[in-house]
Amino acid sequence: MSDGVPVWHYDGVTARRRHPLLVTDAAGFRLIEDEVESGPFGWDALVAQAGAANERVYGLKSQPGWRIGFTGGVPAEIDVLLPHPERYGRLIDRFGLVRASAVLAVIAGFVVFIGVTAPGWIAPYVPSSWEKRLGDAMVGDFGGRFCKGAGGQQALDALARQLDHGGDPIEVRVANIKMVNAVALPGGKVVIFRELLSDAKSPDEVAGVLGHEIGHVRNRDVMAALLRQMGLSVLLGGFSGDVGGTFNALLSATYSREAEANADNYAISALSRAGISPAATAGFFARLARDEAKLGPARAALGYMSSHPLSESRERKFKAGVAASARYRPALDAAQWRALSDICKNDPEAEEGWFPG
């Protein structure tokens, strides 16, 4: 039995990168970290994978997403037991370089067409179970950044129930991250960033933003946006351990203009059903519009290039959704709004900072 060789490891279930010791024995090897042991694994169960220039990476044939990596060299007594990558060129040598290149070009063109130009019709065929697993992994990678101040989550859940009348319940959390934003994740999850609550003047404003994100969830826009941003790599490599990269891609992804319009329509309808005035959300966009006005001539380009309509036009849309004869009520009562506004402030244990990369 060896004393142990340091490796990095993903277990294929969570997105956490671990740093156990690889210990060899007669059955193969085990992974030990903080007295937690996994294995044994047989050497013949491993398959070599691509890694960085100074890394040797191996996967487990029976468990997608499971990986170990050696950085800085592999001891000789272990190196002889590890499988080695297949040499490049076996199939191409038999098939011919010209024909192989032509076939690969056709395949590449097809992948580009499917993954980039047709995300809208691919997304509905992504299994809900797969999408939920990806969303669970992304939420899990936030670690302790979700806020749990007294009464805050209960108030947020109450708000979500008023706005959502879809299928499976949507999970909404607040992350202790200084950003005026909210984002819909795969699998029926929405994350609101702390600064959006600080910037909001009332729970009605938060309700409008939350209703918009719920609209993206119910319309299954999230996978279409990820496919548009990352192509088929989000389907082929979504559980490779780079969950943080997938989340960052989602933040920078763009929804189609039709998807954005439909999400706003969903929000206005949800507010109307709940008896909440869209006027407050119009005021929220009015403040954003004043910030956009500072961009000067670049403002027009922003409206053309961005999938989101300019905040000024969204202000008009939500203002038009106010019914003169309707009797509106606050989205939350005063106590609930205080608890939600201070959900991070009242949770000193919540980690602060940006999403782990």
C-alpha positions as CSV (number, residue, x, y, z in Angstrom):
1,M,0.0,0.0,0.0
2,S,1.3,3.5,-0.9
3,D,1.4,6.4,1.5
4,G,-0.8,8.3,-0.9
5,V,-0.4,10.6,-3.9
6,P,-2.2,14.0,-4.0
7,V,-4.8,14.4,-6.8
8,W,-7.8,16.6,-7.5
9,H,-11.1,14.9,-7.8
10,Y,-14.8,15.5,-9.0
11,D,-17.2,12.8,-7.8
12,G,-19.7,13.4,-10.7
13,V,-22.5,14.2,-8.3
14,T,-21.6,17.6,-6.9
15,A,-19.6,20.5,-8.5
16,R,-17.1,20.6,-5.6
17,R,-13.5,20.1,-6.5
18,R,-11.9,17.9,-3.8
19,H,-8.2,17.2,-3.0
20,P,-7.9,13.6,-1.7
21,L,-4.9,11.3,-1.5
22,L,-4.8,8.4,-4.0
23,V,-3.8,5.3,-2.0
24,T,-3.0,2.1,-3.9
25,D,-3.7,-1.4,-2.6
26,A,-4.2,-4.9,-4.0
27,A,-7.7,-4.2,-5.3
28,G,-6.6,-1.0,-7.2
29,F,-6.8,2.3,-5.4
30,R,-8.9,4.3,-3.0
31,L,-9.4,8.1,-2.5
32,I,-9.1,9.4,1.1
33,E,-9.9,12.9,2.2
34,D,-10.4,14.0,5.9
35,E,-10.9,10.3,6.9
36,V,-13.6,10.0,4.2
37,E,-12.8,7.1,1.9
38,S,-14.2,6.1,-1.5
39,G,-13.4,3.1,-3.6
40,P,-11.8,0.8,-4.2
41,F,-11.5,1.5,-7.9
42,G,-9.9,-0.8,-10.4
43,W,-7.2,0.6,-12.7
44,D,-9.0,-1.0,-15.7
45,A,-12.1,1.1,-14.8
46,L,-10.3,4.3,-15.7
47,V,-10.2,6.0,-19.0
48,A,-7.7,8.7,-20.0
49,Q,-9.1,12.2,-20.8
50,A,-7.8,15.4,-22.1
51,G,-6.2,17.8,-19.6
52,A,-4.0,20.8,-19.4
53,A,-0.4,20.6,-20.5
54,N,0.9,19.7,-17.1
55,E,-2.0,17.5,-16.0
56,R,-3.0,13.8,-16.5
57,V,-6.8,13.4,-16.2
58,Y,-8.8,10.2,-15.9
59,G,-12.5,9.5,-15.8
60,L,-14.5,6.5,-14.5
61,K,-16.2,4.5,-17.2
62,S,-19.2,3.8,-15.1
63,Q,-19.9,7.3,-13.8
64,P,-20.1,10.4,-16.1
65,G,-18.5,13.5,-14.6
66,W,-16.2,11.5,-12.2
67,R,-12.6,12.6,-12.7
68,I,-9.2,12.6,-11.0
69,G,-6.2,14.6,-12.1
70,F,-2.5,14.5,-11.4
71,T,-0.7,17.8,-11.5
72,G,3.1,17.9,-11.6
73,G,3.9,14.3,-12.7
74,V,2.8,10.8,-11.8
75,P,4.9,8.4,-9.7
76,A,6.5,5.7,-11.9
77,E,4.9,2.9,-9.9
78,I,1.4,4.3,-10.5
79,D,2.1,5.5,-14.1
80,V,2.6,1.9,-15.3
81,L,-0.9,1.0,-14.0
82,L,-2.8,3.9,-15.6
83,P,-4.4,3.7,-19.0
84,H,-2.8,5.9,-21.6
85,P,-4.6,8.0,-24.3
86,E,-5.2,6.5,-27.7
87,R,-2.9,7.8,-30.3
88,Y,-4.3,10.3,-32.7
89,G,-4.9,9.3,-36.3
90,R,-6.0,5.6,-36.1
91,L,-9.3,6.1,-37.9
92,I,-8.1,8.9,-40.1
93,D,-5.1,6.8,-41.2
94,R,-7.5,4.1,-42.4
95,F,-10.1,6.5,-43.9
96,G,-7.8,9.0,-45.6
97,L,-7.1,12.6,-44.5
98,V,-9.0,14.3,-47.3
99,R,-12.2,12.2,-46.9
100,A,-11.9,12.4,-43.1
101,S,-11.6,16.2,-43.3
102,A,-14.6,16.5,-45.5
103,V,-16.7,14.3,-43.2
104,L,-15.6,16.3,-40.2
105,A,-16.4,19.6,-41.9
106,V,-19.9,18.4,-42.6
107,I,-20.3,17.2,-39.0
108,A,-18.9,20.5,-37.7
109,G,-21.3,22.4,-39.9
110,F,-24.2,20.3,-38.7
111,V,-23.2,20.8,-35.1
112,V,-23.0,24.6,-35.6
113,F,-26.4,24.7,-37.2
114,I,-28.0,22.6,-34.5
115,G,-26.2,24.2,-31.5
116,V,-26.2,27.8,-32.6
117,T,-29.0,28.5,-35.1
118,A,-31.7,26.3,-33.7
119,P,-31.6,26.5,-29.9
120,G,-35.3,27.5,-29.8
121,W,-36.5,24.2,-31.1
122,I,-33.8,22.0,-29.4
123,A,-34.5,23.3,-25.9
124,P,-38.0,21.8,-25.5
125,Y,-36.6,18.4,-26.2
126,V,-34.0,18.6,-23.3
127,P,-35.4,16.3,-20.6
128,S,-36.7,18.1,-17.6
129,S,-34.8,15.7,-15.3
130,W,-31.5,16.7,-17.0
131,E,-32.3,20.3,-16.7
132,K,-33.1,19.9,-13.0
133,R,-29.8,18.2,-12.4
134,L,-27.9,21.0,-14.0
135,G,-29.9,23.6,-11.9
136,D,-29.3,21.6,-8.7
137,A,-25.5,21.6,-9.5
138,M,-25.5,25.3,-10.2
139,V,-27.4,26.1,-7.0
140,G,-25.1,23.8,-5.0
141,D,-22.0,25.6,-6.2
142,F,-23.1,28.8,-4.5
143,G,-22.0,27.2,-1.2
144,G,-23.0,29.4,1.8
145,R,-23.8,32.5,-0.3
146,F,-27.5,32.1,0.0
147,C,-29.1,34.3,2.7
148,K,-31.3,32.8,5.4
149,G,-32.2,35.9,7.6
150,A,-35.2,35.3,9.8
151,G,-38.5,35.4,7.9
152,G,-36.9,36.4,4.6
153,Q,-37.2,33.1,2.8
154,Q,-40.8,32.7,4.0
155,A,-41.7,36.1,2.6
156,L,-40.0,35.3,-0.7
157,D,-41.8,32.0,-0.9
158,A,-45.1,33.8,-0.3
159,L,-44.3,36.2,-3.1
160,A,-43.4,33.5,-5.5
161,R,-46.7,31.6,-4.8
162,Q,-48.7,34.7,-5.6
163,L,-47.0,35.0,-9.0
164,D,-46.6,31.4,-10.2
165,H,-49.5,29.3,-11.2
166,G,-47.5,26.7,-13.2
167,G,-46.5,23.1,-12.7
168,D,-43.8,22.1,-10.2
169,P,-43.0,24.7,-7.6
170,I,-40.3,27.2,-8.4
171,E,-37.4,27.6,-6.0
172,V,-36.3,31.2,-5.4
173,R,-33.3,32.2,-3.3
174,V,-31.4,35.3,-2.5
175,A,-27.6,35.3,-3.0
176,N,-25.3,37.6,-1.0
177,I,-23.8,39.2,-4.1
178,K,-23.7,42.9,-4.8
179,M,-25.5,43.1,-8.1
180,V,-28.8,44.6,-9.2
181,N,-30.0,41.5,-11.0
182,A,-32.0,38.3,-10.9
183,V,-31.5,35.2,-13.0
184,A,-33.5,32.1,-13.9
185,L,-31.6,28.9,-13.7
186,P,-32.3,25.5,-15.3
187,G,-34.7,23.2,-13.5
188,G,-37.2,25.8,-12.1
189,K,-34.9,27.9,-10.0
190,V,-34.5,31.7,-9.7
191,V,-31.7,33.5,-7.9
192,I,-32.2,37.2,-6.8
193,F,-29.0,39.1,-6.0
194,R,-28.8,41.0,-2.8
195,E,-28.4,44.5,-4.4
196,L,-31.7,44.2,-6.3
197,L,-33.5,44.1,-2.9
198,S,-31.4,47.0,-1.7
199,D,-32.3,49.0,-4.8
200,A,-36.0,48.2,-4.8
201,K,-38.3,50.8,-3.2
202,S,-41.1,48.3,-2.5
203,P,-42.0,44.6,-2.7
204,D,-44.1,45.4,-5.7
205,E,-40.9,46.2,-7.7
206,V,-39.4,42.9,-6.7
207,A,-42.6,41.1,-7.7
208,G,-42.4,42.5,-11.2
209,V,-38.8,41.4,-11.7
210,L,-39.5,38.0,-10.1
211,G,-42.5,37.5,-12.3
212,H,-40.3,38.2,-15.4
213,E,-37.9,35.5,-14.3
214,I,-40.7,33.0,-13.5
215,G,-41.9,33.7,-17.1
216,H,-38.6,32.6,-18.4
217,V,-38.8,29.4,-16.4
218,R,-42.3,28.5,-17.4
219,N,-41.6,29.3,-21.1
220,R,-38.4,27.1,-20.9
221,D,-36.3,30.0,-22.2
222,V,-33.3,29.2,-20.0
223,M,-32.1,26.2,-22.0
224,A,-32.6,28.0,-25.2
225,A,-30.4,30.9,-23.9
226,L,-27.7,28.5,-22.7
227,L,-27.7,26.6,-26.1
228,R,-27.4,29.9,-27.9
229,Q,-24.5,31.0,-25.7
230,M,-22.6,27.7,-25.4
231,G,-23.9,25.6,-28.3
232,L,-24.0,21.8,-27.7
233,S,-21.2,22.1,-25.1
234,V,-23.8,22.8,-22.4
235,L,-25.4,19.4,-23.2
236,L,-22.2,17.5,-23.8
237,G,-20.2,19.0,-20.9
238,G,-22.7,20.4,-18.5
239,F,-21.7,18.1,-15.7
240,S,-17.9,18.1,-16.3
241,G,-17.3,20.1,-13.1
242,D,-17.2,23.5,-14.6
243,V,-20.6,24.5,-13.2
244,G,-19.3,28.0,-12.4
245,G,-18.4,28.5,-16.1
246,T,-21.9,27.4,-17.1
247,F,-23.4,29.9,-14.6
248,N,-21.3,32.7,-15.9
249,A,-22.3,31.8,-19.5
250,L,-25.9,32.0,-18.4
251,L,-25.4,35.5,-16.9
252,S,-23.9,36.7,-20.2
253,A,-26.4,34.8,-22.4
254,T,-29.1,36.7,-24.3
255,Y,-32.8,35.7,-24.6
256,S,-34.5,36.3,-27.9
257,R,-36.6,39.5,-28.2
258,E,-39.7,37.3,-28.4
259,A,-38.7,35.5,-25.2
260,E,-38.1,38.8,-23.4
261,A,-41.4,40.2,-24.5
262,N,-43.2,37.0,-23.5
263,A,-41.6,37.1,-20.0
264,D,-42.7,40.7,-19.5
265,N,-46.2,39.7,-20.6
266,Y,-46.1,36.8,-18.1
267,A,-45.0,39.2,-15.3
268,I,-47.8,41.7,-16.1
269,S,-50.4,39.0,-16.2
270,A,-49.1,37.4,-13.0
271,L,-49.2,40.8,-11.2
272,S,-52.7,41.3,-12.4
273,R,-53.9,37.9,-11.1
274,A,-52.3,38.6,-7.8
275,G,-53.8,42.0,-7.5
276,I,-50.4,43.7,-7.5
277,S,-50.0,47.0,-9.5
278,P,-47.4,46.9,-12.3
279,A,-46.9,50.7,-11.7
280,A,-44.1,50.0,-9.1
281,T,-42.2,47.8,-11.7
282,A,-42.6,50.6,-14.2
283,G,-41.0,52.9,-11.6
284,F,-38.1,50.5,-11.2
285,F,-37.5,50.6,-15.0
286,A,-37.8,54.4,-15.0
287,R,-34.8,54.5,-12.6
288,L,-32.8,52.2,-14.9
289,A,-33.8,54.3,-17.9
290,R,-32.2,57.3,-16.3
291,D,-29.0,55.4,-16.0
292,E,-29.2,54.3,-19.6
293,A,-29.8,57.9,-20.6
294,K,-26.3,58.7,-19.4
295,L,-24.9,56.5,-22.2
296,G,-25.7,59.2,-24.7
297,P,-25.4,58.2,-28.4
298,A,-24.5,54.6,-27.3
299,R,-28.0,54.2,-26.0
300,A,-29.5,53.6,-29.5
301,A,-26.9,50.9,-30.2
302,L,-27.7,49.3,-26.8
303,G,-31.4,49.1,-27.8
304,Y,-30.5,47.5,-31.1
305,M,-27.9,45.0,-29.9
306,S,-29.4,43.9,-26.6
307,S,-32.0,41.2,-26.4
308,H,-33.6,43.2,-23.6
309,P,-35.7,46.1,-24.7
310,L,-34.5,49.4,-23.3
311,S,-35.7,50.1,-19.8
312,E,-37.7,53.1,-21.1
313,S,-39.8,50.9,-23.4
314,R,-40.3,48.4,-20.5
315,E,-41.4,51.2,-18.3
316,R,-44.1,52.1,-20.8
317,K,-45.2,48.5,-21.1
318,F,-45.6,48.0,-17.4
319,K,-47.3,51.4,-17.0
320,A,-49.7,50.4,-19.7
321,G,-50.5,47.2,-17.8
322,V,-52.0,49.3,-14.9
323,A,-55.8,48.9,-14.9
324,A,-57.6,52.2,-13.9
325,S,-60.5,50.4,-12.3
326,A,-58.4,47.7,-10.5
327,R,-58.0,47.6,-6.7
328,Y,-54.4,46.8,-6.0
329,R,-52.8,45.7,-2.7
330,P,-49.1,45.5,-1.7
331,A,-47.3,42.3,-2.7
332,L,-46.1,41.8,0.9
333,D,-47.1,43.4,4.2
334,A,-44.6,45.7,6.0
335,A,-43.2,42.9,8.2
336,Q,-42.6,40.6,5.3
337,W,-41.0,43.3,3.3
338,R,-38.6,44.2,6.1
339,A,-37.7,40.5,6.5
340,L,-37.1,40.1,2.8
341,S,-35.1,43.4,2.5
342,D,-32.8,42.4,5.4
343,I,-32.6,38.7,4.6
344,C,-28.8,39.0,4.0
345,K,-28.2,41.6,6.7
346,N,-29.9,39.3,9.3
347,D,-27.8,36.4,8.3
348,P,-24.2,37.1,9.5
349,E,-23.1,33.6,8.4
350,A,-23.9,34.1,4.7
351,E,-20.7,34.2,2.7
352,E,-20.3,37.4,0.7
353,G,-18.8,37.7,-2.8
354,W,-19.1,36.6,-6.3
355,F,-20.0,33.2,-7.6
356,P,-17.1,30.7,-7.1
357,G,-15.2,30.2,-10.4
